[in-house]
Amino acid sequence: MVSLSLCVFAAIMPMGTAVPAAYKCVCHACEFAKYTEGKDYKYHSTTLITREACQAACTAESKCTGIEHPDDEKYCAFWYGEACALQDGTTAKFIDWTAGETCTKESALAASASQAPPSAIQLIPALLLGSSLLAFVY
């Protein structure tokens, strides 16, 4: 059913139109001074720009993993390589920011979660299998 819906959606989308990426936004910010401009982030725009336009520009740039955008819309910064992949409950270093949002592509959050080391619960089957093999050998 889902694949049929995607096929129908793809058929009605005009050619060359990018499907907007989904973003997770939080009222936190990373401190630019702790990162390297050009490597970890860049200013996409230093003139008035909407959050939607900032996100669309990030979506169009493959290495952009998120944005920082103030409520006064005075700039749009791109984050690269999940340098500032913020989400609620994150352990990344950030500051609270009530004057804007940092938004991370959900695909970047999923990628960073899949690179995380396995939890103890995820290791239980491997431990059980390993102990079974040891019992069988001895």
C-alpha positions as CSV (number, residue, x, y, z in Angstrom):
1,M,0.0,0.0,0.0
2,V,2.8,2.4,0.9
3,S,4.7,1.7,-2.3
4,L,1.6,2.2,-4.3
5,S,1.1,5.6,-2.6
6,L,4.7,6.6,-3.3
7,C,4.4,5.6,-7.0
8,V,1.2,7.7,-7.3
9,F,3.0,10.6,-5.5
10,A,6.0,10.3,-7.8
11,A,3.8,10.2,-10.9
12,I,2.1,13.5,-10.0
13,M,5.2,15.4,-8.9
14,P,6.5,17.7,-11.6
15,M,10.0,16.7,-12.9
16,G,12.8,18.4,-11.1
17,T,10.8,19.1,-8.0
18,A,12.5,18.0,-4.8
19,V,10.4,16.5,-2.0
20,P,11.2,18.6,1.1
21,A,13.1,16.8,3.8
22,A,11.5,16.4,7.2
23,Y,13.2,18.4,10.0
24,K,13.3,18.1,13.8
25,C,13.6,21.6,15.3
26,V,14.5,22.5,18.9
27,C,15.0,25.8,20.7
28,H,18.7,25.2,21.2
29,A,21.8,26.4,19.4
30,C,25.4,25.2,19.0
31,E,28.0,27.8,19.6
32,F,29.7,28.6,16.3
33,A,33.0,29.5,18.1
34,K,33.4,25.8,19.0
35,Y,33.2,24.7,15.3
36,T,35.1,25.4,12.1
37,E,33.4,27.6,9.5
38,G,33.5,25.9,6.1
39,K,33.9,22.4,7.6
40,D,31.2,22.2,10.3
41,Y,28.9,25.0,9.2
42,K,28.5,27.9,6.7
43,Y,26.3,30.9,6.5
44,H,24.0,30.3,3.6
45,S,22.4,33.7,3.9
46,T,23.1,36.8,6.0
47,T,20.1,38.7,4.7
48,L,16.4,38.2,5.5
49,I,15.3,34.6,4.8
50,T,12.3,32.5,6.0
51,R,12.8,29.3,7.8
52,E,11.1,27.4,5.0
53,A,13.4,28.9,2.4
54,C,16.4,28.1,4.6
55,Q,15.3,24.5,5.0
56,A,14.6,24.2,1.3
57,A,18.1,25.4,0.5
58,C,19.5,22.9,3.0
59,T,17.5,20.1,1.4
60,A,18.9,21.0,-2.0
61,E,22.5,20.7,-0.7
62,S,23.3,17.1,0.0
63,K,26.0,17.7,2.6
64,C,23.8,20.0,4.7
65,T,22.5,18.0,7.7
66,G,20.6,20.9,9.4
67,I,20.1,24.6,9.8
68,E,20.2,27.3,12.4
69,H,17.7,30.1,11.9
70,P,16.7,33.0,14.2
71,D,13.1,34.2,14.7
72,D,14.1,37.6,13.3
73,E,15.0,35.8,10.0
74,K,18.3,37.7,9.7
75,Y,20.4,34.7,8.6
76,C,20.4,31.1,7.7
77,A,23.3,28.8,8.7
78,F,23.9,25.3,7.4
79,W,25.3,22.6,9.6
80,Y,27.4,19.9,8.0
81,G,28.3,16.3,9.0
82,E,25.8,16.3,11.9
83,A,28.1,18.7,13.7
84,C,25.0,20.2,15.4
85,A,22.5,17.4,15.1
86,L,20.3,18.5,18.0
87,Q,17.2,16.8,19.3
88,D,15.4,16.7,22.6
89,G,17.4,14.5,25.1
90,T,20.7,15.0,23.1
91,T,24.0,14.8,24.8
92,A,25.5,17.3,22.4
93,K,26.8,20.6,23.9
94,F,24.4,23.4,23.2
95,I,22.8,26.5,24.7
96,D,19.2,27.2,25.2
97,W,17.9,29.6,22.5
98,T,14.5,31.3,22.7
99,A,15.2,33.6,19.7
100,G,15.3,30.9,17.1
101,E,15.6,27.2,16.3
102,T,18.2,24.7,15.2
103,C,16.6,22.1,12.8
104,T,18.2,18.8,11.9
105,K,17.2,16.7,8.9
106,E,15.4,13.6,10.3
107,S,17.5,11.5,8.0
108,A,20.7,12.8,9.7
109,L,19.2,12.0,13.1
110,A,18.4,8.5,11.9
111,A,22.0,8.1,10.5
112,S,23.6,9.2,13.8
113,A,21.4,6.9,15.8
114,S,22.3,3.9,13.5
115,Q,26.0,4.7,14.1
116,A,25.6,4.7,17.9
117,P,27.1,1.7,19.8
118,P,24.6,-1.0,20.6
119,S,22.7,-0.8,23.9
120,A,22.9,-3.5,26.5
121,I,19.4,-4.7,25.5
122,Q,20.5,-5.0,21.9
123,L,23.5,-7.1,23.0
124,I,21.4,-9.7,24.9
125,P,20.8,-12.0,21.9
126,A,24.5,-12.0,21.1
127,L,25.4,-12.8,24.7
128,L,22.9,-15.6,24.9
129,L,24.1,-17.1,21.6
130,G,27.7,-16.8,22.7
131,S,27.1,-18.5,26.1
132,S,25.1,-21.3,24.3
133,L,28.1,-21.9,22.0
134,L,30.5,-22.0,24.9
135,A,28.3,-24.5,26.7
136,F,28.2,-26.7,23.6
137,V,32.0,-26.6,23.2
138,Y,32.8,-27.5,26.8
